[in-house]
């Protein structure tokens, strides 16, 4: 169908030049963060986040007044205070660490002789900035014709990974010439990820000694998601079991729990707060280490909820020594793990994906042929 004259209906690369080799793009996507630790910034961020129907599965006609008339008038101030407690000179810890991962991945691809030199890496946030829309537009201008979407969520959930896919495809549906896309749904049991987490814990213990008990705390989701077929719960369980095996932990030396419950609905259990209190009061655990494998970057949920609130809960319940083991963040282990996962997904593309990629002579011929037919570039 021919569109109306005026503003183009579809986004396109206005700088495209015939005879140019397509590039491969890797889009890293994390959850997001407010632009600043202020009530105003939090209100904007929370509105976008909590308006996503995958995040809050309540009919819109019921949820809209609750969100706009109650939550967004109360929660931003409280959340801003929490964010302020973990904010750094460089900004939000989650964004700072995610940027380090993206930068490290770019450097690694450029340094490896066996990697394509034309791999473009961009970072986006599902909610907030930098946006997925802006990252995809930038990749289009860089002539990315093959795109790997790599969410920074090792375990799949409809409320995290799936909403990233929603946003990516919503934007690409507006592209005149969208790239070929591959989605990395999860990597909860991939050896590169499991080994990276296990190595992080082992290194921490080498410097600080072993605890009485190790707690794996994952972000929670409403329990109804499990009953409706979301694999998140099972994937968290498998991640914890595999990491525990790598660390040679015996039964009774480690536990799994779920944090960050929101609202009155039942969420995945056991809850982290209740678990920590039980370990101290009933099980006699005096030295507790907590690791959060569901997060690749430290953020509010790890630095404030675990390293501050959970620490206080454990000590108040009779525990003596609480230690939080940081996320992979911008470490070489994190970068190498992400690179291995992305390269595995790009493997057939690197060899042509079943078809021969044009060489320099063929690209030059394509350009001459296109310009002879009237193309500008």
HUZIDA-V495454 format. One record per pair of residues at least 4 apart in sequence whose C-alpha atoms are under 6 Angstrom apart, sorted by the first residue. I is the first residue (numbers start at 1). J is the second residue. Records with the same first field share a line. If there is no record, write none. Layout:
I: J, J
This chain:
10: 174, 175, 176
11: 174, 175, 176
12: 176
13: 140, 141
17: 377
18: 367, 377
19: 363, 364, 366, 367
22: 143, 144, 145
23: 118, 143, 144, 145
24: 119, 144, 146, 147
25: 119, 120, 121, 144, 147
26: 121, 147, 148
27: 121, 122, 123, 149, 150
28: 123, 150, 151
29: 123, 124, 125, 151, 152
30: 125, 152
31: 125, 126
32: 125, 126, 127, 128
33: 128
34: 41, 42, 45
36: 41
37: 80, 83, 84
38: 80
39: 43, 76, 77, 80
42: 46, 76
43: 47, 72, 76
46: 50
47: 51
53: 57
54: 159
55: 159
58: 63
60: 64
63: 67
64: 68
65: 69
66: 70
67: 71, 72
68: 72
71: 75
75: 79
76: 80
83: 87
87: 91, 92
93: 97, 299
94: 98, 297, 298, 299
97: 297, 329, 330
100: 104, 330
101: 330, 335
104: 335
105: 335
106: 121
109: 115
110: 117
124: 130, 131, 132
125: 129, 130, 131
139: 144
140: 144
145: 179
146: 179, 180
147: 180, 181
148: 181, 182
149: 183
150: 184
154: 186, 187, 188
155: 186, 188, 232, 235
156: 161, 186, 232
157: 161, 232
158: 162
169: 173
172: 178
188: 239
189: 239
191: 195
192: 337
193: 337
194: 243
195: 199
196: 333
198: 243
199: 203
205: 209, 210
211: 287, 288
212: 287
213: 253, 254, 288
214: 254, 289, 290
215: 254, 255, 256, 290
216: 256, 291, 292
217: 256, 257, 258, 292
218: 258, 292, 294
219: 258, 259, 260
220: 258, 259, 260, 268
221: 267
222: 266, 267
223: 266, 267, 268
225: 230
226: 230
240: 244
244: 249
257: 270, 271, 272
258: 271, 272
259: 271, 272
276: 314
277: 281, 314, 317
278: 282
279: 283, 285
280: 284, 285, 317, 318, 319
281: 317
286: 319, 320
287: 321, 322
288: 322
289: 322, 323, 324
290: 324
291: 325
296: 327, 328, 329
297: 327, 329
298: 302, 327
299: 303
300: 304
301: 305
302: 306
303: 307
304: 308
305: 309
306: 310
307: 311, 324
311: 322
312: 316
314: 319
315: 319, 320
328: 334
332: 336
333: 337
339: 343
343: 347
348: 353
349: 353
352: 356, 357
358: 362
370: 375
371: 375
